[in-house]
């Protein structure tokens, strides 16, 4: 907590009008209520057939992909030469998902260039056979078919499909293919030219899962957007470009699913991103600090992930993602307290397993925050809580320690933080060694030298293990810092100090909002928790999106999702 | 206009914290002292009456849509009357907070901090509650949602953990010291339902004012059941009540909880929970006083008053000379004080205002009748 004595005195003796920025996430007027009430979900399939007119198709695709705001969707118009005739045509693809070399050499070049084989009159029909009877010549001719001609003669690609509706063509584009539309044809070509730019497939270094995918974001924003496209596979995903930083002009991508995410939320994120006046922006961490509602208690208010699958899960849940060029992390907003204790693996495991692990994480958070403080409070003020034998053992172990308990615990906690920091800085092969040397050798030596008691080593070790069990680094850091406050309060006034500290902590926590959403939602306020309970229900029961997000589509799956079970033969 | 409103669950919790917090101190013992072994019947009896009173308050308030008693008193007697009533309620909230705080801190001092002056303990509470009150009524209500279940859990835990120490024959004679004592003198135990006073101020805070009836009935019934548990613990554990430690009888019962050889003295954990409860109770009282002050003075930023209110509570808390005086104030004067303000004053204003409204509704009609006759 940032305490400023001057402001404190000022707030007592002077009147300052409230200047609070108060954004509340209201209900979206475009909520698809039918979707909420109806048993079956609306099918998002776009069965519109492809038009013959290329200009109509062009307009349709522009609208469908929101090309005015969607920066990574490219529409390239050109003139196609076939049999000496020229046709208007265009291709659609997503920048970052296709191989540009393939596109230039094997699609645009053969279609646009004039070559000898392609020069003869297109109106000539090919004579298949000819017969003359009674001076009448009967010819069997094959009429010129442009669609076949393009498919068989002009595009030397191994994987090309003729598609007649927009749904299929959009699916191809979203997965990294290129769509070719030609005037006069009521079909389009789905041509495979996939070419994602990505570094070698690497496991995420900070968010390791057992059963989930092992891909992580990279520094290139286009690669990251392509990962989102690939995982989400929907043209409703909007990726808007926003530049931040007057010098660096860092590209940021604002991503959301158009038909799910609340419009107010999108507008608010956009508003904050567009109203940042900084010289430079080099990481998502900086951006996070620039767009959060308040900095009370230093709690993280935006989730940060290096996992595209996690990002897409949140996207489809109705949240907004911001990617920063040069940063392998996606920012997810809004975020609430219980999000920080969830792991990406939770949804891949059976609910009983993941709920057990979630319970363990809650325990870990409490241990990280309160265990050292409780230890100090109990040994200083509330010894009666301990059984007599244990109390004797603690007293005996502290007999040779010349320092007061507060000095002892601060010494060990700070030493531990030193070891952790040193472990991060030293080259990776030595890192684990530092940990072992620090934890075992130093701890043992400190006990032997009579500087600290063995019980305290156990307390510090359990606290450290607890802090490692918190899935989110920022939240774990916040708990690590806050625990020093509770140690001091426990030393000053025992349980009274810790309880009062906890009360203020809880008060500030409940007051915080992340993009208009109460931070402690799920815990308090108790209502409005549909679809976002901390403990996961079975997959078939996860019908709703989190209601606090006020999404346009509150329901995400049918009441009966396992249709196969209910079908009668 | 209230900036951030509270939902129905938060409202129920707010009423309950005001009703249930006195049980931590000497309330259960005071209740038993009045009726002795007939306390269980008495609690059921007063709960029914309290429900009836709560419904009456709801009916009387319903005619004024989402106005609170301050608005109603303005309607009844104008701005000056509003200010007087507002001031009485502010004094009520601040004084009751102070007495409870002082007594609880005295208990803490006796149990854990014998070398510390009670002033420091009170001051720690004042700082905490002021910081929390600054964040608004809605925040106080939200924190209360986390705190109040702990209080209920603690009492249920004490009940079930102590069940082997219960002497169920303590319930006899079932009518205690007689029918008159149980049902007439025992009416004084209505003072246990202090949370009713919050009902007067709830309507403007509610997101769904139509849930007022639900809130009224639910809170009174839960408070009744909770009190039943509280008094049962003490009644069944101690035959001779006079021998019970005067310092927080519920705390005293926690000393009997044992789980094997390891957990033998768990009372500190209960104190830990109750410290949170007292902090929440005072925070809500301060915040309510601030909201009333805002209404009667039209002050723009009421947050600037939080430290002043904190200091008033601090001053009133340290005013009693010793624990005996503060205990007398809390156990004896408080119930009269509650009766006077919660029931007599509040219901009186509402009844008069309803009469006035009915009269004003009838006046034009009478005029019409008169004109027709002419």
HADDOCK unambig.tbl for C-alpha pairs under 7 A between the chains (distance, minus, plus):
assign (segid A and resid 11 and name CA) (segid B and resid 304 and name CA) 6.81 0.50 0.50
assign (segid A and resid 12 and name CA) (segid B and resid 304 and name CA) 6.62 0.50 0.50
assign (segid A and resid 12 and name CA) (segid B and resid 307 and name CA) 6.74 0.50 0.50
assign (segid A and resid 15 and name CA) (segid B and resid 304 and name CA) 6.43 0.50 0.50
assign (segid A and resid 17 and name CA) (segid B and resid 301 and name CA) 6.35 0.50 0.50
assign (segid A and resid 18 and name CA) (segid B and resid 301 and name CA) 6.99 0.50 0.50
assign (segid A and resid 381 and name CA) (segid B and resid 112 and name CA) 6.97 0.50 0.50
assign (segid A and resid 382 and name CA) (segid B and resid 268 and name CA) 6.79 0.50 0.50
assign (segid A and resid 384 and name CA) (segid B and resid 265 and name CA) 6.00 0.50 0.50
assign (segid A and resid 385 and name CA) (segid B and resid 265 and name CA) 5.18 0.50 0.50
assign (segid A and resid 385 and name CA) (segid B and resid 266 and name CA) 5.78 0.50 0.50
assign (segid A and resid 385 and name CA) (segid B and resid 268 and name CA) 6.96 0.50 0.50
assign (segid A and resid 387 and name CA) (segid B and resid 262 and name CA) 5.35 0.50 0.50
assign (segid A and resid 387 and name CA) (segid B and resid 263 and name CA) 6.74 0.50 0.50
assign (segid A and resid 387 and name CA) (segid B and resid 264 and name CA) 7.00 0.50 0.50
assign (segid A and resid 495 and name CA) (segid B and resid 272 and name CA) 5.78 0.50 0.50
assign (segid A and resid 496 and name CA) (segid B and resid 272 and name CA) 6.69 0.50 0.50
assign (segid A and resid 496 and name CA) (segid B and resid 275 and name CA) 6.74 0.50 0.50
assign (segid A and resid 499 and name CA) (segid B and resid 272 and name CA) 6.02 0.50 0.50
assign (segid A and resid 499 and name CA) (segid B and resid 275 and name CA) 6.37 0.50 0.50
assign (segid A and resid 499 and name CA) (segid B and resid 276 and name CA) 5.93 0.50 0.50
assign (segid A and resid 500 and name CA) (segid B and resid 128 and name CA) 6.28 0.50 0.50
assign (segid A and resid 500 and name CA) (segid B and resid 276 and name CA) 6.69 0.50 0.50
assign (segid A and resid 503 and name CA) (segid B and resid 276 and name CA) 6.30 0.50 0.50
assign (segid A and resid 504 and name CA) (segid B and resid 128 and name CA) 6.33 0.50 0.50
assign (segid A and resid 504 and name CA) (segid B and resid 132 and name CA) 5.99 0.50 0.50
assign (segid A and resid 506 and name CA) (segid B and resid 143 and name CA) 6.36 0.50 0.50
assign (segid A and resid 507 and name CA) (segid B and resid 132 and name CA) 5.89 0.50 0.50
assign (segid A and resid 507 and name CA) (segid B and resid 139 and name CA) 6.44 0.50 0.50
assign (segid A and resid 507 and name CA) (segid B and resid 140 and name CA) 6.92 0.50 0.50
assign (segid A and resid 507 and name CA) (segid B and resid 143 and name CA) 5.73 0.50 0.50
assign (segid A and resid 510 and name CA) (segid B and resid 139 and name CA) 6.13 0.50 0.50
assign (segid A and resid 510 and name CA) (segid B and resid 142 and name CA) 6.51 0.50 0.50
assign (segid A and resid 510 and name CA) (segid B and resid 143 and name CA) 6.62 0.50 0.50
assign (segid A and resid 511 and name CA) (segid B and resid 135 and name CA) 6.85 0.50 0.50
assign (segid A and resid 511 and name CA) (segid B and resid 139 and name CA) 5.63 0.50 0.50
assign (segid A and resid 524 and name CA) (segid B and resid 142 and name CA) 5.42 0.50 0.50
assign (segid A and resid 524 and name CA) (segid B and resid 145 and name CA) 6.20 0.50 0.50
assign (segid A and resid 524 and name CA) (segid B and resid 146 and name CA) 6.78 0.50 0.50
assign (segid A and resid 525 and name CA) (segid B and resid 142 and name CA) 5.82 0.50 0.50
